[in-house]
Amino acid sequence: ATAGIIGEVSPSFPSKIKTMSSTSFKDLSASIISGCFAATAGIIGKVALSSESSILDNVPEHMRLVARGGLFGAVILCNILMIRYFVHSLHTLGSSKATVINF
């Protein structure tokens, strides 16, 4: 092992880099899908809970509460799916790669 500015480097360090870069798209897809669901939940939540939402301006007044409830339900569904795919990516990629790719 060699010592450098950062500290001691293990002899297997180059092989770890090689294995990290050889991750297939199939392994990455769960984490990417999880991130997409997270972003979608954020956008839908902004529309559902915003008092200035122009999307709901065309909805009749008595139906706005129902529309907001449906959008809020969609946020919950997106969050459930996000967690499902994120946990799957944790199992396939490991915690550090799954977290970096998801966020």
Helices and strands as residue ranges (DSSP letters): E 2-3, E 8-9, H 13-21, H 25-49, G 55-58, H 61-93, H 95-102
